[in-house]
Amino acid sequence: MDLSTGMVAAVSTASSSPLDQIRERLAVLLLGPTGSGKTALSLMLGERFNGEIVSCDSVAVYRGMDLGTAKPSAGERARTPHHLIDVTEPDDPFTAGEYSRQARAALRDIAGRGKLPIVTGGTGLYLRALTEGLFTGPARQTKLRERLERSRQRFGEDWLHRVLQRLDPPSAVRIHARDTPKLMRAIEVCLAARRPLSQVLARDPLSGFRLLRIGLNPPRRELYDRLNQRAAAMFAAGLIGETRGLLERYGPVKALDSLGYRQARSVLEGAMTVEAAIEAAQQGHRNYAKRQLTWFRREPSVVWIEGFGDEAETLRAATNVVESELHLEHLK
């Protein structure tokens, strides 16, 4: 199980009767790799079914990080209301736990106003936090983390893992010896909760909603071509300048390690030419798309559509699936 700050407990949702499922409100989850057209499809479904969109992107939450995130444009956001975009500053870390709390509130607000929630994005950890539940451990301990970091620098990269092996052997087996953030969180929980992380993981699955997962799986070669073009377009639109401005305002914050911004920083630091940075970003986007597909294929009951979200046939297929699910609500 993948663990991090605001970690997710791997859970299985309790079974419910068909009647209980019908009584729950429908929420659509659009899954798929970056560049597959989730934004286009979400906009069309939102307009067709009186929906509102909840972004599920770990970088789109940050204000000012626009060119490297492929956020919906101002015009697109005017067409359909969007949530969880531009909600915090890049120097204010936004955890999966915080995402889940705000996204769940947005879903309930949208459904409470009689509209269809449509969750759209490619951050698998955020999606799992939203649907399966959160790790409800102690709050972040800043001073403790500072002491742990000083000790790590003094005693070496493997020191945190050795500490965790003593405190919580099962968690030490799951967490890589060099994964500093997860090691720190596990140690933090052990010391603050006075119990091992492996004993305090808790389930908190999303309730009150019937989840319809629609996945996009376009042809791989065409997807890669689109990703190559999009990465180049980001640089052409001024990604390096945007990154320079963010660095001047916030410094080298963790958010700027994300794909695209990391390569732009390398150009600013003189470590890469622009051409090399574009190629690295293109490769990074292709690799990320592969990882996303691997992650989303583990999601339960996904209705996969073999096409891009901006294609007419994909819209027709997705519309039919949503209409079928909405029909269940009229049977109440």
C-alpha positions in Angstrom: 0.0 0.0 0.0 1.3 3.4 -0.9 1.5 5.7 2.2 2.2 9.4 2.5 1.2 12.5 4.5 -2.6 12.4 4.7 -2.3 8.8 3.8 -4.9 6.5 2.3 -5.9 3.3 3.9 -6.4 0.5 1.4 -10.0 -0.6 2.1 -12.7 -2.5 0.5 -16.1 -0.8 0.4 -18.8 -2.6 2.4 -21.3 -4.3 0.2 -24.7 -2.7 -0.1 -28.0 -3.8 -1.5 -29.1 -2.6 -5.0 -31.9 -0.5 -3.4 -29.3 1.2 -1.1 -27.2 2.0 -4.2 -30.1 3.5 -6.0 -30.8 5.8 -3.1 -27.3 7.1 -3.2 -26.6 10.1 -5.4 -24.6 9.6 -8.6 -21.1 10.9 -8.9 -19.1 10.5 -12.1 -15.3 9.8 -11.9 -13.4 10.4 -15.2 -10.2 8.5 -15.1 -7.4 8.3 -17.6 -3.8 9.3 -18.4 -2.7 12.9 -18.9 -3.5 14.1 -22.4 -6.4 11.7 -22.9 -9.1 14.4 -23.1 -10.7 14.2 -19.6 -11.2 17.9 -19.5 -13.0 18.1 -22.8 -15.2 15.2 -21.9 -16.0 16.6 -18.4 -17.1 19.9 -19.9 -19.4 18.2 -22.4 -20.9 15.9 -19.8 -21.2 18.8 -17.4 -23.2 20.8 -19.9 -25.3 17.9 -20.9 -26.2 16.7 -17.4 -26.2 20.0 -15.4 -23.0 19.0 -13.8 -20.1 20.7 -11.9 -16.5 19.6 -12.1 -14.3 18.7 -9.2 -10.6 18.7 -10.3 -8.5 15.8 -9.1 -5.0 17.1 -9.9 -2.3 17.6 -7.2 -0.7 20.5 -9.0 -3.8 22.4 -10.3 -4.6 23.2 -6.7 -1.8 25.8 -6.7 -2.3 29.3 -7.8 0.1 30.6 -10.5 1.0 27.2 -11.7 -0.9 27.4 -14.9 1.1 26.6 -18.0 2.6 23.4 -16.7 -0.7 22.0 -15.4 -2.9 22.2 -18.4 -5.6 23.7 -16.2 -9.0 24.4 -17.8 -8.9 27.9 -19.3 -10.9 30.8 -18.0 -13.4 30.2 -20.8 -13.8 26.6 -20.0 -14.3 27.3 -16.3 -16.9 29.9 -17.3 -18.8 27.1 -19.3 -19.1 24.8 -16.2 -18.3 25.5 -12.6 -15.0 24.0 -11.3 -13.9 23.2 -7.8 -10.4 22.4 -6.3 -8.5 24.6 -8.7 -6.3 27.5 -7.5 -7.2 26.9 -3.8 -3.7 27.5 -2.2 -0.3 28.9 -2.7 2.7 26.8 -4.0 4.5 27.2 -0.7 1.6 25.7 1.3 1.8 21.9 0.8 -1.6 20.5 -0.1 -1.9 16.9 1.1 -4.1 14.1 -0.1 -5.9 14.3 3.2 -6.8 18.0 2.7 -7.8 17.3 -0.9 -10.2 14.6 0.3 -11.8 16.8 2.9 -12.4 19.6 0.4 -13.4 17.4 -2.5 -15.9 15.5 -0.4 -17.4 18.8 0.8 -17.6 19.9 -2.9 -19.4 16.7 -3.9 -22.0 17.1 -1.2 -22.5 20.8 -2.0 -22.9 20.0 -5.8 -25.3 17.1 -5.2 -27.2 19.1 -2.6 -28.0 21.7 -5.2 -29.4 19.0 -7.5 -26.4 18.9 -9.9 -24.2 16.1 -11.0 -20.7 16.0 -9.5 -18.0 15.0 -12.1 -14.6 14.3 -10.6 -11.9 14.8 -13.3 -8.1 14.4 -13.1 -5.2 12.1 -13.1 -3.8 12.0 -9.5 -4.5 8.5 -8.4 -3.5 9.0 -4.8 -6.0 12.0 -4.5 -8.7 9.9 -6.1 -8.1 7.0 -3.7 -8.1 9.4 -0.8 -11.5 10.7 -1.9 -13.2 7.4 -2.5 -11.6 4.9 -0.2 -10.8 6.9 2.8 -8.2 8.7 4.7 -5.5 7.9 7.2 -6.8 9.6 10.4 -3.5 9.9 12.2 -2.1 12.8 14.3 -1.5 16.2 12.8 1.8 17.1 11.2 4.5 17.8 13.9 6.7 20.5 12.4 9.3 20.6 15.2 9.6 16.8 15.3 10.1 16.7 11.6 12.9 19.3 11.9 14.7 17.2 14.5 14.3 14.1 12.3 15.7 15.9 9.3 18.7 17.1 11.3 19.3 13.6 12.5 19.0 12.2 9.0 21.6 14.6 7.7 23.9 13.7 10.6 23.6 9.9 10.6 22.9 9.3 6.9 20.1 8.5 4.4 19.2 5.1 6.0 18.9 6.4 9.5 15.1 7.1 9.3 14.5 3.6 8.0 16.5 2.1 10.8 14.4 4.1 13.4 11.2 2.9 11.8 12.4 -0.7 11.8 12.6 -0.5 15.6 9.3 1.4 16.1 7.1 -0.3 13.5 8.6 -3.2 11.5 5.6 -3.9 9.3 5.6 -0.3 8.1 9.3 -0.4 7.5 8.8 -3.3 5.2 6.3 -1.4 3.1 8.2 1.9 2.9 11.3 2.3 0.9 14.4 3.1 2.8 15.0 6.3 0.9 11.4 7.6 0.9 12.0 10.3 3.4 8.5 11.9 3.5 6.8 8.6 4.2 9.4 7.5 6.7 9.0 10.8 8.6 5.2 10.5 8.7 5.4 6.9 9.9 7.8 7.8 12.7 5.7 10.9 13.5 2.6 8.8 13.9 4.4 6.2 16.1 5.6 8.9 18.5 2.5 11.1 18.6 -0.1 8.3 18.7 2.1 6.0 20.9 1.1 3.2 18.6 2.7 1.9 15.3 1.3 3.3 12.1 0.4 -0.2 11.0 -2.0 -0.3 14.0 -3.8 3.0 13.5 -4.7 3.0 9.9 -8.4 3.6 9.6 -11.0 3.4 6.9 -13.3 6.2 6.0 -14.9 5.4 2.7 -16.9 8.0 0.8 -20.6 7.6 1.6 -23.8 8.8 0.1 -22.7 8.5 -3.5 -23.0 5.8 -6.2 -19.7 6.1 -8.1 -19.6 5.7 -11.8 -16.0 5.3 -13.0 -15.4 6.1 -16.7 -11.9 5.5 -18.0 -10.3 6.8 -21.2 -7.8 4.5 -22.9 -6.9 6.1 -26.3 -4.4 4.5 -28.7 -1.0 4.7 -27.1 0.9 6.1 -30.1 -1.6 8.9 -30.7 -1.6 9.6 -27.0 2.2 10.0 -27.0 2.0 12.3 -30.0 -0.4 14.5 -28.2 1.8 14.5 -25.1 4.9 15.5 -27.1 3.0 18.3 -28.7 1.5 19.5 -25.4 4.9 19.5 -23.6 6.5 21.6 -26.4 3.5 24.0 -26.4 3.9 24.6 -22.7 7.5 25.8 -23.2 6.5 27.8 -26.2 3.7 29.5 -24.2 6.2 30.7 -21.5 6.7 27.9 -19.0 10.3 28.9 -18.2 9.2 32.5 -17.5 6.3 31.3 -15.3 8.7 29.1 -13.4 11.2 32.0 -13.0 8.4 34.1 -11.5 7.3 31.3 -9.1 10.9 30.8 -7.9 11.3 34.5 -7.3 8.1 34.6 -5.2 8.2 31.3 -3.4 11.7 29.9 -3.7 12.4 26.2 -4.7 9.3 24.8 -3.1 8.3 21.2 -3.5 5.4 22.0 -5.9 8.0 23.2 -8.4 9.5 19.7 -8.5 6.4 18.6 -10.5 6.6 17.6 -14.2 7.4 20.4 -16.5 8.4 22.8 -13.8 11.3 20.6 -12.9 12.7 20.7 -16.4 12.1 24.5 -16.7 14.1 24.9 -13.4 16.9 23.0 -15.0 17.0 25.5 -17.8 17.1 28.4 -15.4 19.9 26.7 -13.4 21.9 26.2 -16.5 21.8 22.4 -16.3 19.8 21.9 -19.5 19.2 23.6 -22.8 15.6 24.4 -23.7 15.6 21.7 -26.3 16.9 19.1 -23.8 14.3 20.3 -21.3 11.5 19.9 -23.8 12.6 16.4 -24.6 12.9 15.5 -20.9 9.4 16.9 -20.3 8.0 14.9 -23.2 9.6 11.7 -21.9 8.3 12.5 -18.4 4.8 13.0 -19.6 4.9 9.7 -21.5 6.2 7.8 -18.5 3.6 9.5 -16.3 0.8 8.4 -18.6 2.0 4.8 -18.3 2.0 5.0 -14.5 -1.5 6.5 -14.5 -2.9 3.7 -16.6 -1.3 1.1 -14.3 -2.8 2.8 -11.3 -6.3 3.3 -12.7 -6.5 -0.3 -14.0 -6.6 -1.2 -10.3 -9.8 0.9 -9.8 -12.9 -1.2 -9.4 -15.7 -1.4 -12.0 -14.3 1.1 -14.5 -16.2 1.5 -17.8 -13.3 1.8 -20.3 -13.7 3.7 -23.5 -11.1 3.2 -26.2 -10.7 6.8 -27.4 -9.9 10.4 -26.6 -12.4 12.5 -24.6 -12.8 15.1 -27.3 -14.0 12.6 -29.9 -17.7 12.4 -30.7 -17.9 8.6 -30.3 -16.4 8.8 -26.9 -19.0 11.4 -25.9 -21.7 9.2 -27.2 -20.5 6.2 -25.2 -20.0 8.2 -22.0 -23.4 9.8 -22.4 -25.1 6.5 -22.7 -23.4 5.2 -19.6 -24.3 8.2 -17.5 -27.9 8.2 -18.8 -28.2 4.6 -17.8 -27.0 5.3 -14.3 -29.2 8.4 -13.9 -32.2 6.3 -14.9 -31.7 4.2 -11.7 -32.3 7.4 -9.6 -35.7 7.8 -11.2 -36.7 4.3 -10.0 -36.7 5.4 -6.4 
